Amino acid sequence: MLRLLMILSCFCVSEAQAQLVLWQCNFNNSDWLAGWDNTNDVPKKGIAFGSTNITRIVDSSAPGGAFLRITYPAGSYAPSGSPSAPIGGTQFYGAVLHSNGNAPLDALILQFSVRFPTNFNFVKGGKLPGLYGGTGNTGTVFPNGTDGFTTRFMWRTSGAGEVYPFLPDSYPNDGDELGKGNWHFSGDNQWHTLRQECVLNDIGASNGVIQVWYDGALVLNANGLFFRSTNSLNIDGVIFQTFFGGGDTSWATPVTTYADFAAFSVSDPNQTNASPPQLTIALDENNVILSWPTNGGSGFNLESSDSLFSTNTWNSVPGVSVAGDQFEVTNAIGPTNCFYRLSKP
Protein backbone atom coordinates (compact mmCIF):
# COMPACT_ATOMS: atom_id res chain seq x y z
CA MET A 1 0.00 0.00 0.00
CA LEU A 2 2.77 2.45 0.95
CA ARG A 3 4.78 1.65 -2.17
CA LEU A 4 1.75 2.29 -4.39
CA LEU A 5 1.09 5.67 -2.81
CA MET A 6 4.72 6.73 -3.30
CA ILE A 7 4.63 5.76 -6.98
CA LEU A 8 1.46 7.75 -7.45
CA SER A 9 2.96 10.77 -5.74
CA CYS A 10 6.08 10.71 -7.89
CA PHE A 11 4.35 10.38 -11.21
CA CYS A 12 1.48 12.84 -11.10
CA VAL A 13 2.27 14.64 -14.34
CA SER A 14 0.77 17.94 -15.46
CA GLU A 15 1.31 18.11 -19.21
CA ALA A 16 0.27 21.70 -19.94
CA GLN A 17 0.42 25.05 -18.24
CA ALA A 18 -2.61 26.94 -16.96
CA GLN A 19 -3.64 30.21 -18.57
CA LEU A 20 -2.65 33.50 -16.96
CA VAL A 21 -5.45 34.77 -14.70
CA LEU A 22 -6.16 38.44 -15.44
CA TRP A 23 -8.95 39.04 -12.90
CA GLN A 24 -10.82 37.13 -10.24
CA CYS A 25 -13.54 37.73 -7.68
CA ASN A 26 -14.27 35.41 -4.77
CA PHE A 27 -16.79 37.73 -3.05
CA ASN A 28 -14.70 37.78 0.13
CA ASN A 29 -15.26 41.52 0.67
CA SER A 30 -18.50 43.33 1.32
CA ASP A 31 -17.59 45.84 -1.41
CA TRP A 32 -17.09 43.06 -3.97
CA LEU A 33 -18.88 45.02 -6.72
CA ALA A 34 -16.04 47.55 -6.79
CA GLY A 35 -13.78 44.80 -8.11
CA TRP A 36 -16.00 44.37 -11.17
CA ASP A 37 -15.09 47.84 -12.52
CA ASN A 38 -18.79 48.58 -12.85
CA THR A 39 -18.60 52.39 -12.82
CA ASN A 40 -16.72 53.07 -16.06
CA ASP A 41 -16.71 51.66 -19.59
CA VAL A 42 -19.71 49.39 -19.01
CA PRO A 43 -22.98 49.30 -21.01
CA LYS A 44 -24.99 49.88 -17.82
CA LYS A 45 -23.53 51.19 -14.58
CA GLY A 46 -24.51 49.70 -11.27
CA ILE A 47 -26.93 46.82 -10.76
CA ALA A 48 -29.51 46.98 -13.55
CA PHE A 49 -32.16 45.08 -11.58
CA GLY A 50 -32.55 42.72 -8.66
CA SER A 51 -30.21 44.33 -6.12
CA THR A 52 -32.45 43.07 -3.30
CA ASN A 53 -32.11 39.53 -4.67
CA ILE A 54 -28.36 39.44 -3.97
CA THR A 55 -27.01 38.02 -0.71
CA ARG A 56 -23.29 37.57 -0.05
CA ILE A 57 -22.51 34.54 2.11
CA VAL A 58 -19.12 33.71 3.61
CA ASP A 59 -18.57 29.94 3.61
CA SER A 60 -15.14 28.33 3.86
CA SER A 61 -16.42 25.23 2.03
CA ALA A 62 -17.40 27.25 -1.07
CA PRO A 63 -14.96 27.76 -3.94
CA GLY A 64 -12.99 30.87 -2.98
CA GLY A 65 -14.49 30.99 0.52
CA ALA A 66 -17.65 33.04 -0.22
CA PHE A 67 -20.46 33.26 -2.77
CA LEU A 68 -23.45 35.22 -4.00
CA ARG A 69 -26.90 33.74 -3.49
CA ILE A 70 -29.32 35.05 -6.11
CA THR A 71 -33.02 34.74 -5.28
CA TYR A 72 -35.81 34.17 -7.82
CA PRO A 73 -39.19 35.02 -6.21
CA ALA A 74 -42.21 32.87 -7.02
CA GLY A 75 -43.82 33.94 -10.30
CA SER A 76 -40.73 35.78 -11.57
CA TYR A 77 -39.35 35.59 -15.10
CA ALA A 78 -37.59 37.98 -17.50
CA PRO A 79 -37.93 41.58 -16.18
CA SER A 80 -38.80 42.73 -19.70
CA GLY A 81 -41.56 40.13 -20.01
CA SER A 82 -45.29 40.65 -20.17
CA PRO A 83 -47.42 40.77 -18.09
CA SER A 84 -45.35 42.33 -15.32
CA ALA A 85 -44.19 40.02 -12.55
CA PRO A 86 -41.95 40.07 -9.47
CA ILE A 87 -38.32 40.88 -10.29
CA GLY A 88 -36.26 37.72 -10.13
CA GLY A 89 -32.51 37.29 -10.38
CA THR A 90 -30.18 40.16 -11.15
CA GLN A 91 -27.95 41.78 -13.78
CA PHE A 92 -24.73 43.79 -13.78
CA TYR A 93 -21.75 44.18 -16.08
CA GLY A 94 -18.07 44.03 -15.20
CA ALA A 95 -15.61 45.75 -17.54
CA VAL A 96 -12.85 43.69 -15.97
CA LEU A 97 -10.49 44.11 -18.95
CA HIS A 98 -10.51 47.89 -18.51
CA SER A 99 -8.67 47.93 -15.17
CA ASN A 100 -5.63 46.52 -13.35
CA GLY A 101 -3.45 46.99 -16.42
CA ASN A 102 -5.68 44.84 -18.62
CA ALA A 103 -7.07 45.67 -22.07
CA PRO A 104 -9.90 44.24 -24.20
CA LEU A 105 -8.93 41.02 -25.99
CA ASP A 106 -9.92 38.92 -29.00
CA ALA A 107 -9.89 35.75 -26.90
CA LEU A 108 -10.79 35.18 -23.26
CA ILE A 109 -11.64 32.43 -20.79
CA LEU A 110 -14.40 32.85 -18.20
CA GLN A 111 -14.68 30.47 -15.27
CA PHE A 112 -17.10 30.36 -12.33
CA SER A 113 -18.84 27.88 -10.07
CA VAL A 114 -22.60 27.46 -9.72
CA ARG A 115 -24.79 25.51 -7.33
CA PHE A 116 -28.51 24.78 -7.60
CA PRO A 117 -30.38 23.64 -4.49
CA THR A 118 -31.80 20.16 -4.12
CA ASN A 119 -34.83 19.54 -6.37
CA PHE A 120 -34.41 22.89 -8.15
CA ASN A 121 -37.25 23.24 -10.70
CA PHE A 122 -35.64 24.37 -13.97
CA VAL A 123 -39.07 24.95 -15.62
CA LYS A 124 -38.35 25.94 -19.28
CA GLY A 125 -35.04 27.69 -18.76
CA GLY A 126 -33.11 30.64 -17.40
CA LYS A 127 -30.08 32.83 -18.03
CA LEU A 128 -26.63 32.52 -16.52
CA PRO A 129 -23.50 34.72 -16.72
CA GLY A 130 -21.23 34.92 -19.76
CA LEU A 131 -18.82 37.24 -21.57
CA TYR A 132 -19.65 40.46 -23.37
CA GLY A 133 -18.13 42.90 -25.81
CA GLY A 134 -19.01 46.49 -26.72
CA THR A 135 -22.58 47.36 -25.76
CA GLY A 136 -23.22 43.83 -24.45
CA ASN A 137 -26.39 43.32 -26.49
CA THR A 138 -29.27 41.29 -25.04
CA GLY A 139 -33.05 41.13 -25.44
CA THR A 140 -34.26 42.73 -28.67
CA VAL A 141 -31.19 44.94 -29.25
CA PHE A 142 -29.81 42.81 -32.06
CA PRO A 143 -26.05 43.05 -32.70
CA ASN A 144 -24.95 44.43 -36.07
CA GLY A 145 -21.31 43.35 -36.01
CA THR A 146 -19.98 46.72 -34.85
CA ASP A 147 -21.81 47.40 -31.58
CA GLY A 148 -21.63 44.40 -29.24
CA PHE A 149 -22.41 40.79 -28.32
CA THR A 150 -22.90 38.46 -25.33
CA THR A 151 -22.16 34.77 -24.71
CA ARG A 152 -24.42 33.94 -21.77
CA PHE A 153 -25.01 30.44 -20.51
CA MET A 154 -28.54 29.09 -20.07
CA TRP A 155 -30.21 26.24 -18.33
CA ARG A 156 -33.15 24.61 -20.10
CA THR A 157 -35.86 22.09 -19.21
CA SER A 158 -34.60 19.39 -16.83
CA GLY A 159 -31.32 21.31 -16.48
CA ALA A 160 -30.07 20.90 -20.04
CA GLY A 161 -27.14 23.28 -20.47
CA GLU A 162 -26.26 25.47 -23.44
CA VAL A 163 -24.51 28.66 -24.49
CA TYR A 164 -26.94 31.33 -25.67
CA PRO A 165 -24.81 33.79 -27.65
CA PHE A 166 -26.36 36.99 -28.98
CA LEU A 167 -24.52 37.57 -32.28
CA PRO A 168 -25.14 39.49 -35.54
CA ASP A 169 -26.61 36.41 -37.22
CA SER A 170 -28.92 35.61 -34.28
CA TYR A 171 -31.71 37.66 -35.89
CA PRO A 172 -34.69 37.08 -36.04
CA ASN A 173 -34.27 34.82 -32.99
CA ASP A 174 -33.40 36.33 -29.63
CA GLY A 175 -30.18 34.30 -29.54
CA ASP A 176 -28.52 31.11 -30.73
CA GLU A 177 -28.50 27.77 -28.91
CA LEU A 178 -25.12 26.05 -28.82
CA GLY A 179 -24.62 22.60 -27.32
CA LYS A 180 -28.12 22.27 -25.86
CA GLY A 181 -28.16 19.14 -23.72
CA ASN A 182 -24.42 18.42 -24.10
CA TRP A 183 -24.30 18.73 -20.32
CA HIS A 184 -26.93 18.98 -17.59
CA PHE A 185 -27.08 21.18 -14.54
CA SER A 186 -28.26 19.35 -11.44
CA GLY A 187 -30.42 20.35 -8.51
CA ASP A 188 -28.07 18.50 -6.18
CA ASN A 189 -26.82 21.26 -3.86
CA GLN A 190 -23.27 20.63 -5.11
CA TRP A 191 -20.80 23.07 -6.65
CA HIS A 192 -20.10 22.66 -10.37
CA THR A 193 -17.54 24.58 -12.41
CA LEU A 194 -18.23 26.18 -15.80
CA ARG A 195 -15.44 27.30 -18.10
CA GLN A 196 -16.05 29.11 -21.38
CA GLU A 197 -13.33 30.00 -23.88
CA CYS A 198 -14.37 32.54 -26.51
CA VAL A 199 -12.28 33.43 -29.58
CA LEU A 200 -13.58 36.21 -31.83
CA ASN A 201 -13.61 35.85 -35.59
CA ASP A 202 -11.10 37.40 -37.97
CA ILE A 203 -12.58 40.29 -39.93
CA GLY A 204 -14.21 39.05 -43.13
CA ALA A 205 -14.46 35.48 -41.87
CA SER A 206 -16.85 33.42 -39.75
CA ASN A 207 -14.24 31.54 -37.77
CA GLY A 208 -15.04 32.44 -34.16
CA VAL A 209 -15.02 29.73 -31.50
CA ILE A 210 -16.79 29.00 -28.22
CA GLN A 211 -15.67 26.04 -26.12
CA VAL A 212 -17.15 24.93 -22.80
CA TRP A 213 -15.89 22.68 -20.03
CA TYR A 214 -18.24 21.44 -17.30
CA ASP A 215 -16.48 20.14 -14.19
CA GLY A 216 -13.29 19.90 -16.22
CA ALA A 217 -14.75 17.89 -19.14
CA LEU A 218 -15.01 19.41 -22.62
CA VAL A 219 -18.72 19.49 -23.53
CA LEU A 220 -18.88 22.01 -26.39
CA ASN A 221 -16.62 22.97 -29.30
CA ALA A 222 -18.57 25.37 -31.54
CA ASN A 223 -16.77 26.75 -34.60
CA GLY A 224 -17.64 29.01 -37.52
CA LEU A 225 -19.12 31.81 -35.39
CA PHE A 226 -19.48 35.46 -36.47
CA PHE A 227 -19.09 38.04 -33.68
CA ARG A 228 -17.93 41.19 -35.43
CA SER A 229 -17.15 43.05 -38.64
CA THR A 230 -14.60 45.46 -37.14
CA ASN A 231 -11.40 45.01 -35.15
CA SER A 232 -12.53 47.75 -32.79
CA LEU A 233 -15.01 45.33 -31.19
CA ASN A 234 -13.37 43.08 -28.59
CA ILE A 235 -14.21 41.16 -25.43
CA ASP A 236 -14.54 43.65 -22.57
CA GLY A 237 -15.60 41.58 -19.59
CA VAL A 238 -18.35 39.66 -17.85
CA ILE A 239 -22.12 40.06 -17.87
CA PHE A 240 -23.57 38.67 -14.67
CA GLN A 241 -27.16 38.03 -15.62
CA THR A 242 -29.52 35.42 -14.25
CA PHE A 243 -33.30 35.02 -14.18
CA PHE A 244 -35.99 32.55 -15.24
CA GLY A 245 -37.05 33.18 -18.82
CA GLY A 246 -38.19 33.69 -21.43
CA GLY A 247 -40.58 36.59 -21.49
CA ASP A 248 -43.95 35.15 -20.50
CA THR A 249 -45.50 33.32 -17.56
CA SER A 250 -44.77 29.86 -18.98
CA TRP A 251 -41.14 30.42 -17.94
CA ALA A 252 -41.88 31.59 -14.39
CA THR A 253 -40.64 29.74 -11.33
CA PRO A 254 -43.64 28.38 -9.37
CA VAL A 255 -41.85 28.81 -6.02
CA THR A 256 -39.29 31.16 -4.54
CA THR A 257 -35.88 29.63 -5.10
CA TYR A 258 -32.22 30.56 -5.59
CA ALA A 259 -28.88 29.71 -7.18
CA ASP A 260 -25.37 30.24 -5.79
CA PHE A 261 -22.39 31.68 -7.71
CA ALA A 262 -18.72 31.65 -6.71
CA ALA A 263 -15.10 31.97 -7.82
CA PHE A 264 -15.30 34.13 -10.95
CA SER A 265 -12.16 34.62 -13.02
CA VAL A 266 -11.07 35.52 -16.53
CA SER A 267 -7.80 34.43 -18.09
CA ASP A 268 -5.89 34.90 -21.32
CA PRO A 269 -5.73 31.69 -23.40
CA ASN A 270 -2.61 33.03 -25.13
CA GLN A 271 -0.61 33.51 -21.92
CA THR A 272 0.34 30.88 -19.38
CA ASN A 273 1.33 30.87 -15.74
CA ALA A 274 4.85 29.90 -14.82
CA SER A 275 3.73 26.49 -13.54
CA PRO A 276 0.82 24.08 -14.17
CA PRO A 277 -1.78 23.22 -11.52
CA GLN A 278 -0.49 20.79 -8.93
CA LEU A 279 -2.13 17.37 -8.79
CA THR A 280 -2.09 16.00 -5.24
CA ILE A 281 -2.97 12.61 -3.78
CA ALA A 282 -4.14 11.61 -0.32
CA LEU A 283 -4.69 8.12 1.07
CA ASP A 284 -8.12 7.38 2.60
CA GLU A 285 -8.27 3.76 3.81
CA ASN A 286 -8.68 1.73 0.59
CA ASN A 287 -9.07 4.78 -1.65
CA VAL A 288 -6.94 7.57 -3.02
CA ILE A 289 -8.28 11.11 -3.29
CA LEU A 290 -6.83 13.10 -6.19
CA SER A 291 -7.32 16.86 -6.31
CA TRP A 292 -6.16 19.99 -8.11
CA PRO A 293 -7.18 23.68 -7.82
CA THR A 294 -10.22 25.04 -9.65
CA ASN A 295 -8.43 28.38 -10.04
CA GLY A 296 -6.31 27.81 -13.14
CA GLY A 297 -7.07 24.08 -13.22
CA SER A 298 -10.26 24.01 -15.28
CA GLY A 299 -9.86 22.54 -18.74
CA PHE A 300 -7.39 19.93 -17.53
CA ASN A 301 -8.40 16.27 -17.77
CA LEU A 302 -7.41 13.70 -15.16
CA GLU A 303 -6.04 10.58 -16.86
CA SER A 304 -4.69 7.25 -15.63
CA SER A 305 -2.50 4.46 -16.95
CA ASP A 306 -1.03 1.21 -15.64
CA SER A 307 2.49 1.98 -16.88
CA LEU A 308 4.81 4.80 -17.92
CA PHE A 309 6.14 3.22 -21.11
CA SER A 310 5.92 5.43 -24.20
CA THR A 311 3.50 2.99 -25.83
CA ASN A 312 1.04 3.10 -22.94
CA THR A 313 -2.54 4.34 -23.16
CA TRP A 314 -3.87 7.11 -20.93
CA ASN A 315 -7.60 6.99 -20.15
CA SER A 316 -9.86 9.73 -18.78
CA VAL A 317 -10.86 9.29 -15.15
CA PRO A 318 -14.61 9.86 -14.54
CA GLY A 319 -16.36 11.18 -11.46
CA VAL A 320 -14.76 14.61 -11.10
CA SER A 321 -16.54 16.80 -8.54
CA VAL A 322 -15.88 20.18 -6.91
CA ALA A 323 -14.99 20.39 -3.22
CA GLY A 324 -14.34 23.94 -2.04
CA ASP A 325 -11.65 25.38 -4.32
CA GLN A 326 -10.52 21.97 -5.60
CA PHE A 327 -11.49 19.51 -8.31
CA GLU A 328 -11.62 16.10 -6.65
CA VAL A 329 -11.86 12.40 -7.57
CA THR A 330 -11.93 9.41 -5.22
CA ASN A 331 -10.71 6.10 -6.66
CA ALA A 332 -10.43 2.66 -5.10
CA ILE A 333 -6.91 1.25 -4.84
CA GLY A 334 -6.61 -1.76 -7.15
CA PRO A 335 -4.22 -4.73 -7.17
CA THR A 336 -1.88 -3.20 -9.80
CA ASN A 337 0.04 0.05 -10.12
CA CYS A 338 -1.86 3.07 -11.38
CA PHE A 339 -0.32 6.34 -12.56
CA TYR A 340 -2.19 9.63 -12.86
CA ARG A 341 -1.60 12.85 -14.75
CA LEU A 342 -3.32 16.10 -15.70
CA SER A 343 -3.44 16.78 -19.41
CA LYS A 344 -4.96 19.50 -21.53
CA PRO A 345 -6.43 19.02 -25.03
N, C-alpha and C positions, 0 to 999 in steps of 0.2 A: 504493500500500500504506500509506504513512504517513498520507495523508489519511483513508483508511478507518478506521484505528485511532483517530485523533483524534475522528472523528465518533462512533465507538462509545463512547469514553471520556466524551464530553460528554453523551451521551443515555442513560446507564444509569439508568433511573428506578425507584425503589422507591416503590410506590403506597401501601403501608400500613405502619403502625408495628408493631414486634415487641412481644409481651407482656412485662410486667415480670417478670423472673426473681426468684423469692422465695428459692430455695435451689438450690445445685448442689454436686456432688461429682465431682471428677476423679481421685480416688484417688492424688493426688500425695504424701500423707503416710502414713507407716506406721500412724498412729492414725486412719485414715480412718473407722472405725466410729463414733468419737466425734461426727463431724459428722452422723450420721444420727439423733441424739437417740433412741438406742435404750434408754436406761435409765429413762425416765419416760414415762408416758402411752402406752405401746404395749401391744398385746394379749399379746405375749410378749417378755420382755427377753432381750437377748443373741442369740446365734446358735442358732436352734432345733435345727438339725442340720447336719451337713456342714462343720464348721469346718475340718477337715483337707483339704477339697476346694477351699479358697480359696487362691489364690496371687496376690499383687499384683505386677505387672510394670510397671516404668518403661520407656516407649518413646515417644520424641519424635514418632514417626510416627502414634501413636494419637490419636484425638480426646481432647483435654485433656491429653495427654502421659503417661498411665498408664492401666492397666486391671486388672480382676479376671479371672483365668482360673479358671473353675469346672470341676472334673473330675467326670466320670460314670464310675465304675468298671464294668468288664464285668459284666453280669448285674444291674445296678442298675435300679430303677424306684421308684415312689412309696414313701417310707419306711413309710407306713401299710398297704402292700399285703401280700398273703399268697400264698405262703409268704414268710418273711423272706428278705432279700437284702442284698447290700452297700449301704451308704448312698451314694447318688449325689446330686450337686448340693448345694444349700444353701437355707436360708431365714432371713431376718431382716426385722423391720419397722423403718421409720424414721418416727417421728412428726414429720416435718420442718416441719409447720405449727404446732407447739407450742413453737417456739424462734425466736430471732433476731427477735423482734417480730412474728412471724406468728401467725395464728389460723386454725382450721378454716374451710373455705370450701364454698360450694354448687357451685362450678365450679373446675376446675383442669386444667392441662396438664402431662403427664409426657412427658419426652423422654429417650431414651438411645440409645446405639449398641451394636450386637451384631455379632459376627463368628463364623461357623461355619467350621471348618477344611475344607480340600479333601476332597471325597468324604464329608462327614459323613453318616452313616446316620440318617435321621430316624425310622426304624421306624414306629410308629403315632402318635407324638406326644409332646409334653412341655410343661411349664409354663415361662413366662417372667414377668418382673416386671410389675406393674401398680399401680394405686392402691387404697387401702383407706379405709374409714370405720368408726368404732366399734370393734367387736371383730374386724374383719377376717376375717369368716367364710370358711372353706374346708372341704374334705372333706365330712363328713356333718353339720356344724353348720349347718343350714339357716337363712338369715336370716328374721326375722319382720317386718321393716319398722321395728323400733325398736332392734335390737342392732348390726348391721353389714353390710358387703358388701365385695366385692373385684372388681376389673376386670382380672384377669391376662390377659396374652397367652398364646397357645399356638402351637406348631408342630404340624402334623399330617403324615400320610403324604406323602412326596415334598416336604416343606417348605411345604405349604399353611399360610398364616397365618390366624389368627382372634383375636378377643377372646373370652375365656371368663369372662364375668361371673357372679358368684355373688350372686343377687338373691332377694327374697322369692318371686317366682313361678318360680324355678328348680326347685322341688320338683315331682315326685319325682326329677328328674335331678340330677346333681351339679353342674350349671352349664349356662348357655346357650352357644350357638355363634353368634357374630355375624361375618358376612363371611368365612366359611370359603372359602378359595381365592381371595379377592379380590386377594391378593398372595401371593408365594412367597418364603420364605427360601431362601438358596442356600448350599451347601457350597462356597464359592469363595474362602475365606480373605480376604475383603474386608469392610471395615466398612460397615454399613448402619444408617440412622437411623430409629428408630421414634418417632412422636409421637402421643400419645393425649389428646384433650380430652374431659373428662367433665363433664356438667352434670346435677345432681340434679333430680328431679322436684319440682314444686310439691305441697304437701300436698293430698290428695284428687284428684290427677290423675296419669295415667301419661304424662308428657311429658318424661321424662329423655332425654338424648342422649349417645351416644358416637361420636366421630369419630376416624379414624385416618389418619395420613399415613405413607407408607413412602418413604424417600429423597425427601421433599418433595412427593410426589404423593398427593392424597386418594384413599384406597382403601376407606373405610368411612364411611357416614353413617347411623347407626342411631338411630331416633327411637321415641317411645312407650314408653320404659323406665320401670319402677317400682323405685326404690331404697329408698324410705322412706315411713313414715306419720307421722313427727314431725319438726319443725324442729330438734330437738336432735341429730339424726344428720346429720353433715357429712362432708366428705372430710378426713381427718387426715394422710395422707402416703402413703408408698410401701411396698409389700410386695415385697421382693426374694425371689422364690421361683423355683427352677428345678430340674427333675429330669425324667427320662423317666417317662411314665405319665400316667394309668392305674395300676391297682392289682393287676395280675397279670403273670405272666412274659411274656405276649405283647407287652408294652410295653417289655421290657428291652432295653438296648443290648447287642449281641453282643460289642462290644469296648470297651476303655477309651478314652474320648474326652473332649472338652472344648468349651466355648464361652467367648468373651471378651465382657466388658461394660465400657462406658466412658461417660464424659460424661453423668452423670445430672443432670437439673434439673427443677424444677417452676416453673411460672409462672402468673400470674393472667390469664385471658383478658379480664377486665374492666378491666385496667390496662395501659398501654403505656409503653414506654421513650421517652425524649425524641427518639430518632432511629431510623429504620429500619435494617436491616442494609445494609451497603455492598456493592454489586456491583462487582467489580473485573475488569479485563481485562488479559491479558498476551499478547503476540505470540510465537508459536512457529513459525518458518519460515512455512509456508502455512496455519497454523491460528491461531485465537484460543482462549485458555483463559479461561473465565469462572468466577468463584468468589465465594462469599459464606459467612459464618460459620455453622456448625451451631448455635452457641449463640445463640438468639434468631432464627435464620433459617429454622427448620423451619416448614413450612406455607406458605411463599412459593413461587410458581411462576415459573420462568424463561420469559419469552415473547419472541418476536421479531416484527419487522415490517420491511417494506421502505420505509416512509415514516412521517412524524410528523404527517400530516394527520389531522384529527378523524374522517374517514370511514374511516381505515385499519383493517385487521384485525390483531389480535395473536394469534399461534399459540404453543401450548406447545412448548417445546424439549425433546426426549427425551434420554435418555442421562445423566441426573444420577447421579453417584457421590459417594462420600465419600472425601476425601483428608486425613488428619489431622483438624484441626478445621474443615475447609472442605467445603461442597458444591462440586462441580466439574463442568464440562462442557467438552469440547473440540470445536470446530466448524471445519470447513474454511472458508477465506475464499473467497467466491464473486465473480462478476464485477460484482455490484450492491451498493449500500449495504445494510447490515443494522443495525437498531437493536434493542437489548435492554432489557428491564426486569424487575424483580421485582414481582409482583402477588400479592395475597392474596384468596382467595374471600370 
